[in-house]
């Protein structure tokens, strides 16, 4: 039996990207541009890379995380004319960094990034390349945080669209995508039930909210930890128990971090956890669970199951760490990342960011920009069309009402 194209299944489930391929395949609006693309390299991002190439761009791609690369996808893309891989499965951290540097030396015109990997490196290590980059887009919260810092320091050399901050990205990818895929991967990796467990979610932002909601939907007893008083209150009003991590550490069966910060779970918490507690991270970087503390506290370390590292505490308690503390939904042995339908909207927004800055609205000055709302709405409408879902249009009278500032019946 012939081996299927590794992108085929994802292509079937990414109708917006397919619609871009159909619309721009002949016209080739990105012809003449070289687009650098960093992402977790698996079938869905493969379709995004393919879509940029079908629209005319030469694409250079690298991973945004060394352990989430699917080798068959990389090989299939690299074999296509106009696409070049700076990635392979099983890269070390050093090779990952080197490959990104090699890509940047090729002087891309545009950078579509994940975690501000390429954009930070082009500014730090290849300033002469940064000067000629026309623009960029960033798809995740962690990357936006770094870009905000770069923007505040006034060091950005080109305009960047904050794709993560569009409703079409974070309301779906972060909430539903991270929510479902994190829990799915925890359940598959551990082969344990989530229903009835005390599940502690650190961070009640878009991702944490999705994880907590869906864990409750699966029958878990949810606990949320937060540092922001409004988010803590929101979690409380949504019906989750809210407490400090010190308190939660004593009750949790499963801990999932999604804060974008670091050392959220550390020694003082590991000391309080019960035997068999499971720890997973959904945040972008592998710094949310302090692995050094785990390693120092443990008398022994074992691997009871693929994807699980067990830390044996001197008092006999065993703490189970999933996916080495890296993104649990993307880097574990069974991880497939977000559902394709969700990544369809995220990558559509990345495509739109490149199209708008290169074709429709070039010449923005350097800085971090919100994607214009009209583009977000256009992608939402495309998505609704693919789902065969209809929405209402406001009537003329309703439009006029929106523009009116005086009370309609006002007599003053
Ligand atoms: P967000 O900014 O909406 O939420 C983060 C929340 O964590 C905030 O409410 C903040 O107050 C809270 N927080 C910060 N430090 C904390 C601490 N020490 N303890 C408890 N709460 C704390 O960010 P979002 O979009 O939810 O993203 C969170 C992380 O997940 C980021 O690193 C992001 O890049 C990553 N991410 C991961 C995905 C995945 O596939 N696993 C997908 C999308 C984002």
Boltz pocket constraint, residues with backbone or C-beta under 6 A from the ligand:
constraints:
  - pocket:
      binder: B
      contacts: [[A, 140], [A, 141], [A, 142], [A, 143], [A, 170], [A, 173], [A, 174], [A, 178], [A, 202], [A, 203], [A, 204], [A, 205], [A, 206], [A, 207], [A, 208], [A, 225], [A, 226], [A, 227], [A, 228], [A, 231], [A, 258], [A, 259], [A, 260], [A, 261], [A, 262], [A, 264], [A, 281], [A, 282], [A, 283], [A, 284], [A, 285], [A, 327], [A, 328], [A, 329], [A, 330]]
      max_distance: 6.0
